[in-house]
Every structure is written in structure tokens, then in C-alpha cells.
Amino acid sequence: MSTARCRGVHAVVSSAKDKASQQAIAEATAVAEAVTLARDLVNTPAGDLPPAELAARAQAAGRKVGLDVEVLDEKALAKAGFGGVLGVGGGSSRPPRLVRLHYKPSDPRPGLPWWARESRSTPAAFQSSRPTTCMR
């Protein structure tokens, strides 16, 4: 098996045809693409990636993989009580945005480590309805 990356595209070449190998390749490709996206967003200077553009890219990436995406603009931030974000963003010509990505797995158990899968109940961490929040 070999891997290659050209212009942000990941390719995995394998002679394996079984379902488990194909699933592993698909998962590895998804992780590699997500890591590359995160690195690109983090390493882009804030002057080159304003909050609205970051929110648009996050929204596109999240929807592509089936996440519920919520982007809060200045009005929504004020309504939700994000005074600190508004205070910091108020010093910029580019208004702040907050992106919430919501993931609701149909079955959270398969991705858990072996010791958690042996448990008969779903861990409390997977019962939380709190969204993961990313700010810039």
C-alpha cells in the first residue's frame, strides 16, 4: 500500500479488495483530508482568512460530511451572550463569527476504544448534547 498527496488530494493505492481493507482506506483518507483542512485553516494568517470566510469554509466542510452547522453572526452572538467575542471582534473591521458543528452519531460505540466498547452503557461523554465550538 502506498499513499500520495498532491494539491490537497490524498490518494491511497492498495491491491486489497476485501471490505475491511476498503473501509480502513476510506477512514484513513477521511482523517488525512480533515487533518489537512485543519492545518490549512490554522496556518493561514488571520489577515488572509477573515472570520466570515473561515465560517463559510467550515460550513462547507461540515455539510459535506453530514454535520449540522450553525454560524453565529454579530446579532446571534449578542443574543446568545457572547460579549467577550463581540468585545474582541469590535476592534476589527471584520466582524466575528462563531461556528458550531453538531455531530449526532447513530451509534457512538464503534469508534470507542476497546475498554469502552466492553461497557454495557453509553459513556456520559457521548450522552452530552453540547456542541463542539470553534471560534476565530
Secondary structure as GFF3:
##gff-version 3
##sequence-region A 1 136
A	DSSP	beta_strand	2	6	.	.	.	ID=ss1
A	DSSP	beta_strand	9	13	.	.	.	ID=ss2
A	DSSP	alpha_helix	19	43	.	.	.	ID=ss3
A	DSSP	alpha_helix	51	64	.	.	.	ID=ss4
A	DSSP	beta_strand	68	72	.	.	.	ID=ss5
A	DSSP	alpha_helix	74	80	.	.	.	ID=ss6
A	DSSP	alpha_helix	83	89	.	.	.	ID=ss7
A	DSSP	beta_strand	98	102	.	.	.	ID=ss8
A	DSSP	alpha_helix	114	117	.	.	.	ID=ss9
A	DSSP	three_ten_helix	124	126	.	.	.	ID=ss10
A	DSSP	beta_strand	132	135	.	.	.	ID=ss11
###
